[in-house]
Structure formats: structure tokens, C-alpha cells
Amino acid sequence: MIYHPGDSLHVPAQPIETLLVPAQASWVKMAEVIDFVKAIKPQRAFAIHDAQINDRGPSSVNGWLAEETDSGYRYLAPGQSI
């Protein structure tokens, strides 16, 4: 199952295979994003809501999500696909 949480950090009851992670927004802290991914425990995760991150930001966001969660997280640049 693919889960797109929109503008929320709601943890669904069913298992999630692929999680689309709201990686940056004015309403969220990175610690909350990490806890969200850890709570869902997806097989893989990809960032959404990352367009406002400047050129230096993706390495920080991607590093935190990859190192702090066991989710198969990887960054997809615009135009890339899995």
C-alpha cells in the first residue's frame, strides 16, 4: 500500500509498504517527521513537501531520514522515478 498523508502526520492502522513523507513545512519539525516514519515502519519512504528546501537542505533532511529511520528512505529528485 502507498500512503500519502497530505498535510498530516496521521499514523494509519494498516501496514504501509511505501510512505510519502512530508519532509518540510511550516507546520512540522524534523523530529516529528522522524517519529512519524518510525511509527509507520514502511518498507520504503520518499519525501514530499520538499520544494521549499534550499540547495543545502536536502542533504540534511535526507541524512536525518535515512540515518534515523529504518524505512528504506531515499531521495527522488524531480523527474526521477523508482
N, C-alpha and C positions, 0 to 999 in steps of 0.2 A: 504494500500500500504506500502511496505517496501522500505526504501530509504537507499542505500549505496552510500555515496558521494565520495568514493575513497579518493584521496588526495586533497579534495577541501572543501570549506565551501559555496558552491553554494546553495542558497535557491530556491527550485523549486516553480512553480506557483500553483501546485495542492496540496491538503491536504495530509499530511503524517500521517499514523497511527503508524508505527514503524520506528524509526530513529536509524541508526547505527552511533554513534558519534565518530569522530576521536579525541580521548581523549588526545593523547600526540604525538608530533612530533617536529622535529627541526624547522619546519616552522610555528608553531602555538602557540599562547598564550592562557592560560586558559580563560581569559576574552573574547577572540574571540570565543572560543568553547561555552561558556555560552550564548553569544549573538546569536550564530548560532542556538542553541537549542530553545531559546526564540523566535526567528524569525519564526521557523518552527512550533512550538507548537504541537509536536507529542503527541499521547496518551501514548506512552511509548518509551523509548530510552535505548540503550545498547552501551557500549564502544567498539570501535575497535581501532587499532593502540596504544595499551597499553602495548605491550611486553617489551618496554624499561624502564618501570617504575619499580623502585626497590621495595623491600618489604614494605617500608614505604609509598610509593607513592600512592597506590590505595586508602587508607583511605582518603587522601587529595583530590585526583581527584574525588572520588565517593562522598565525602561530599559536595564539591563545586557543582557538577552537580545535586545532589539530593536537596540541600537546595536552590540553586539559580534559578532553573528552575521548572516549573510545568509540567513535562513531563513523570511522572511515571518512572523515571530513576531507574534502579537497575543494579548492577554489576553481570555479569555472569563469574564465574571462568572457566578456561579451563576445558572442559569436561562436564560442566553443560549445561542444555537446559531449555527452557521455556515450 
